[in-house]
Amino acid sequence: MKKSDVLDLIKYHYEGRETEFRNQCIAIARNFDKHGDAQLVQYIMGLMSPK
């Protein structure tokens, strides 16, 4: 994951750009999955799930 991914995530949140925020979360989760961190992927996706 690049630093710009985290910066974009923060920017989208503060700008209220929900679609871009969710897409960036998914991209970050995919990157963690690619590197074998399944627990972190599950945590991220759990946070994004509607309650």
C-alpha positions, 0 to 999 in steps of 0.5 A: 500500500502506498502513502497516497492510498491512506492520504486519499482515504482521509481526504475522501472521508473529510470531503464527504465523498462516501463512494470514493471512500468505500472504494478506497477502503476496498482497494486497501483491503485487496492490497492486504489480502494480496499480501496474506493479511486475511484477518485485517481484510475481514476487520476492514470489511466488517467495519464497512458492513451496514449495521 
